[in-house]
């Protein structure tokens, strides 16, 4: 009989029954199986011993227990019973046949290294059966199977004790302790999770992304590497439903326009709201892992390059990098959780022993290895013997011929300051070559002295081999990508981390092919184009954003594109609400369902974001966005505009000059002692009329905020300093740096990152962009307190009147200091803090009157009692906590609120609302507040919204819980709330 599922011949059930009975007899086992390590012995192995921080289980089901029934309970069944079970599903008979036929398969050699591993071009059929036989022997316990496979799969070729001893003189103790944990315990640091059978089956039946089938050849090649390098082992895919404590994660192919496709372990994929993915089971979001510090690599490279040029002004500087092969796979999962990291790819179930590219803890667990390699490679620079040890590899390196050319070279200079001293120590010797490792790329810069360059590369090789294991090509591949090492040219000009660095010109910029790809996207947004989708604009802005990391002026041209995306997303939401049922359901769930779990809420929010960003709804491309796109296209395609930024503008260093500026609603001013200038600019009448002094809000979009005026003062200062350095050029410092102080946070941020929320601010940003393009003067900003910015503040507040023209500019400058004092005293006398507070309280009363539909709060035609009643209602409104800051205030402050409101009446020559009425309704309210303040140990009353919140909290609580008990007493009214708060829950007693 043939199986309809596998197509294999199945023997009669009676024969299978007898074979299983024989296989269950322990005395009939072959000697080699009797000598296999017991589970208890495996638990005492060197890697991944049982830990309270690592466990993964799946709820039991018929499928996951039938193996145990067949193996240990077959003797309790009659043949008819066995036949009845097998006929329920065709695979059950196939499982029984596999158990009986694989009982004699010797799988011991699976733990042995294959000397012909490099010649393997396919996965032998018998190998998956041997892995299955191994799993059958250990009762489908994947953790025991992984422990049995041992060093070949768990990095056993590394002597961790010896390695840690070697690391001790070179690496800090904390990093070594993390490294030891990763290499002996496994990763992640903490993973205690379980999943329901329904959740596991949901993922098994959901399957992989369609891109896996579309790139079948690539996927098969990747999985062959997994098998060949012992990063994972495979089983027949028909076993997927019968494996216990396992979870199948979908796979997909990530396509990149300039890189090779990459297969991703999609550990965050969730097909339904109730689905729980692997990344939802980890403890990474709770800070259980080491913090990743990849982000500081590029700044460290720039600083190293700048300091090298300080010490070696007339020698070439070279850039190179070394790449770790399959870095995440080098670290292994803890055996007890390996089952949580499985996948089904074509005809195989894959058990991933090495960490996967897609699990959220993989980067954090690799971090300790990255830090070890960085520190160790830097320290090993002093070992000169490493050059000879790795001579065979160093001779294969590729060197740029121009390094040895006699042709004259021009080097941009760098000079020392308090933050950059060069690369010589106190004795005048060059320091060790530091290594900066971005994930798996070890990057280093050195002066072109071949001996030093080779020592740096040899130190990198040695550090990787010590950290990840020695080279033994007869058993496994090296942890170094030799192809990348040999093909990357050692040169003054190289591309790393997506940017091109020129060590002669000391500048950095985007690769030309990346700019060309961006221009191709921009060409689609031609002047005749009228509409766009969010995805199209987001893709374009992402490309431009990468260019802006090195061409910082570009950030000031992207502001309207960002706001266009934000506006389009809002329109998409309205569109999808009316046309997309799934979107409406997701929105309703997020906004109305109070009982959603955290995972369900995240799922619906993710669905909402995906739908909004992928919506095909088109949006009008307004004139402002068109103009920005036109400017960007012209600039990027212009030969006269450099997209490269001097390193001098990217490294932290002492500024060449400083300037301070400030703005008021009347004028702006600034000065620079370093550049010997000061300036004063009075705003014209149109600008002043659009400030907060004359407009209370921005309802018509014409308001010019103080932030915009402060930003203008920063730009004027930068323009003045640009002119100064243009007129006073210094060959030793061709790229000076301006430090602009501002006492306004928004202006400080806008100068560096651009403005997004103000039309006037965005227009000023375009002006600043024009000043920054091709400008050798760099820009940085810093915050300065109002007191420290006193001079600029007073310059901006100089009184401007026609009679001031009687003084010449020189005379006005001489009188400026004294005039500032006069102006400041005049302002202080006319507008104090108390005056501002009084105005705010008066405005608060006006807002209350507007809310209750009273146009004129003075009620000029109403009787006096009506005015008093309105004031009493306002007092009640305040007592309930509806003050300016939405907090309850004391009697003294409450009285001041009432006085500010009453002043509206007296200012219009109306009588005081409390003074002339017979029965003052306000006074009893204020007296009640004063009396209440005198009560010792007083407690806040329970309001309706508080009671509603308590009912919501206690709805799901146990009826016997303390919360539910307190709520019952409150509702019954039989207990003193003050007594409850003072005595605690345990001493609750009914008050009589």
Secondary structure, 3 states (H helix, E strand, C coil): CECCCCCCECCCHHHHHHHHHHHCCHHHCCHHHHCCCCHHHHHCCCCCCCCCCEEEEECCCHHHHHHHHHHHCHHHCCHHHHHHHHCCCHHHHHHHHHHHHCCCCCCHHHHCCCCCHHHCCCCCHHHHHHHHHHHHHCCCCHHHHHHHHCHHHHCCCCCHHHHHHHHCCCCCHHHHHHHHHHHHCCECCCEEEEECHHHHHHHHHHCCCHHHHHCHHHHHHHHHHHHHCCCEEEEEHHHCCCCCCCCECCEEEECCCCCCCEEEECCCCCCCCCCCCHHHCCCHHHCCCCCCCHHHHHHHHHHHHHHHHHHCCCCCEEEEEEEECCCHHHCEECHHHHHHCEEEECCEEEEECECCCCCCCHHHHHHHHHHHHHHHHHHHHHCCCHHHHCHHHHCCCEECHHHHCCCCCCCCCCCCCCCCCCCECCCCCECCCCCEEECCEEEEEEECCHHHHHHHHHHHHHHHHHHHCCCCCCCCCCCECHHHHHHCEEECEEEECCEEEECCCCEEEECHHHHHHHHHHHHCCCCCCCEECHHHHHHHHHHHHHHHCCCHHHHHHCHHHHHHHHHHHHHHHHHHHHHCHHHHHHHHHHHHCCCCCHHHHHHHHHHHHHHHHHCCCCEECCHHHHHHHHHHHHHHHCCCCCCCEEHHHCCCCCCCEEEEEEECCCEEEEEECCCCEEEEEECCHHHHHCCCCCCCCCCCCCCCCHHHHHHHHHHHHHHHHHHHHHHCCCHHHCCCEEEEEECCHHHHHHHHHCCCCCHHHHHHHHHHHHHHCCCCCEEEEEECCCCCCHHHHHHHCCCCCHHHHHCCHHHHHHHHHHHHHHHHHHHHHHCCHHHHHHHHHHHHHHHHHHHCCCCCCCCCCCCHHHHHHHHHHHHHHHHCCCCCCCCCCCHHHHHHHHHHHHHHHHHCCCCCCCCCCCCCHHHHHHHHHHHHHCCCCCCCCCCHHHHHHHHHHHCCCCCCCHHHHHHHHHHHCCCCHHHHHHHCHHHCCCCC
